[in-house]
Amino acid sequence: MMRLRRASAIVSLIAMLSQLTSVATAFAEDKWVLWRHYVSVYSPQIDDSQMWRAQPGTKTRKQCESEVKDYQKFDPGRGYRIEYRCYPDTVDPRGPKGK
């Protein structure tokens, strides 16, 4: 009888942890940042890590991708081009920060 209770408690704990993990994953997947990557047409030797700018405001992935399409429509030509990318808020495309 004691083994049955212990097994039941373990199964309940596993189920609870599984639910918490799925909720945390869903929450994390819902935070995205729109990044602008400025690519020089004339000077490809520029330090690429300095050419990334985050668009203020965290969004869902769907909102971010929609904004990318909107920005691409109205992007004028110039001596550089802008690439728009959506990344989870945990990703920094500039790479690791030096000390």
C-alpha positions in Angstrom: 0.0 0.0 0.0 2.9 2.3 0.9 4.5 1.6 -2.5 1.3 2.5 -4.3 1.1 5.9 -2.6 4.7 6.6 -3.3 4.3 5.7 -6.9 1.2 7.8 -7.2 3.0 10.8 -5.6 5.9 10.4 -8.0 3.6 10.3 -11.0 1.8 13.4 -9.7 5.1 15.2 -9.3 6.2 14.3 -12.8 2.9 15.4 -14.3 3.2 18.7 -12.4 6.8 19.3 -13.5 5.8 18.5 -17.1 3.0 21.1 -17.0 5.3 23.7 -15.5 7.9 23.1 -18.2 5.4 23.3 -21.0 4.0 26.6 -19.6 7.5 28.0 -19.2 8.4 27.0 -22.8 5.2 28.5 -24.2 5.9 31.7 -22.3 9.5 31.9 -23.5 8.5 31.3 -27.1 6.2 34.3 -26.9 9.0 36.8 -26.4 10.6 37.9 -29.6 12.7 40.9 -30.6 12.9 42.5 -34.1 16.6 43.1 -35.0 17.8 45.4 -37.8 21.1 44.4 -39.4 22.7 47.2 -41.3 24.9 45.8 -44.1 27.1 48.3 -45.9 27.1 48.1 -49.7 30.5 49.9 -50.0 32.5 48.8 -46.9 32.1 45.1 -46.1 35.0 45.3 -43.6 33.0 47.1 -41.0 32.7 45.2 -37.6 29.5 43.3 -38.1 28.6 43.1 -34.4 28.2 46.9 -34.3 25.7 46.8 -37.2 22.8 45.2 -35.2 20.1 47.3 -33.6 17.2 46.0 -31.6 13.8 47.5 -32.3 12.3 48.5 -29.0 9.6 46.3 -27.5 9.2 42.6 -27.1 6.6 40.9 -29.3 5.2 37.5 -30.1 6.9 35.7 -33.0 3.9 36.3 -35.2 3.9 40.0 -34.4 7.6 40.2 -35.1 7.3 38.4 -38.4 4.5 40.7 -39.4 6.6 43.8 -38.6 9.4 42.4 -40.7 7.1 42.3 -43.7 5.9 45.8 -43.1 9.5 47.2 -42.8 10.6 45.4 -45.9 7.9 47.1 -48.0 9.0 50.6 -47.0 12.8 50.2 -46.9 14.3 52.7 -49.3 17.5 52.2 -51.2 20.8 53.8 -50.0 24.5 53.0 -49.4 23.5 50.2 -47.1 20.7 47.7 -46.9 18.8 46.7 -43.8 18.0 43.0 -43.1 15.2 42.5 -40.6 15.4 39.4 -38.3 13.2 38.1 -35.5 15.0 36.3 -32.7 13.8 35.0 -29.3 14.6 37.6 -26.6 17.3 35.3 -25.3 19.3 35.6 -28.5 21.7 38.4 -29.2 22.9 38.3 -32.9 25.9 40.6 -32.0 27.6 37.6 -30.4 29.1 37.2 -26.9 30.1 40.4 -25.1 33.8 40.8 -24.4 35.2 41.6 -21.0 
